[in-house]
Amino acid sequence: MYDIDLIVKSTPVPLSIQRKSEEDAKAVFAQIQSAIESGEPKLLVLTCEGKTEKQVAIVTSELSAVQLSQKSAGAGDGKRTGFFSIVAGDE
C-alpha cells in the first residue's frame, strides 16, 4: 500500500489517500504535482483505495507539498515519515 500525503497551507495535519499499486500511486502523485506547478487554482477530487468511502476535494492553490511513501506492513503506530512539527512550550 502507498500513502500520498497532501500538505495544506495553514493546516498542521496532512490529508492522506492510499493506492494499492506503485504505478497508481506515482500517477496520482504526478497529477497532484502538475496541479501545484500550474499555479492555477482548480478543484482536485481524490479517492482512497485503502478506505473506499474516503474522498477529499481540495483547491490546488491551497496545497504546499505532496509526499509519496510506501506503507510498511508493521507501521501500525500511526507515525508518518517525512513530516514533523516542533511545538514551543511556555518557558
N, C-alpha and C positions, 0 to 999 in steps of 0.2 A: 504494500500500500504506500502511496506517495501523498504527502501533505503539501498543499500550496497555501502559504500564509500571506495574507494581504495586510499591509500596514497602512492604516488610515490616519491622515493628519489629525492631530489633537485627540487621538484615541489611544489609551495605553495598552489595550488588548487587541491582538491581531484577529482578523476574521480568517477562518480556515475552511478549506474544502479538501476532499480527497479524491484521488484517482487510483484505480487498481493497477494500471499498467504504466510503465515508464514512458512509453510513447505518448499516451494520452495526457499524462502529467506535463510532459515537455511541450505539447501542443497548447495546452491551457496556459502554461507559463509564458509562452511566446505571444499568445493572444493578449494577455494582460500587459506584458512588456510593451507591445506595439501600441496599445491603448494609452499607456502612460507617456510614451515617446511622442505620440501625435500631438499632445498638448491641447487637443480639442475635447471639451467635456462631453461625455456621452454616457448613457446608462449601460452598464455591463451587468448581465444577469448570469449567475453561475449556479450550478447544482453540485451536490456532493454524491459520489458513488458509494462512500462508506455508510452514510445515512441518507437514503434516497429521499426522505422527506425534507431534508435540509436544503434551502435555497438562499441565495444572497443576491441583492441588487444594489449596486453602488455606482455613484457618479465617478468616472475615472479621474477627474481633476482632484478628487479628494484622496487619491492613492499616493503614497510617498515611497513605497517599496513593495517588492514581492519576493518571496523565498520559496524554493522548491527543495524538499528534503524527503528522504526515504524513511518511512516509519519502521523502526525495528520491532521485531516480534516481542522483545522484552521491555518495551518502552511504556509500561503501564503506570509510571509515576507522575504523568501529567506535565512533565517538564518539556519545554520546547527548545530545540537547539538553535543557536544563532541570534536570538533576541534576548536582551536583558534590560533591566531598568535599575536605576540607583535611586533610592529614596533617602533624602536627607532628613535626619532626625533633629529634634529640638535639642540644642546644646546650651 
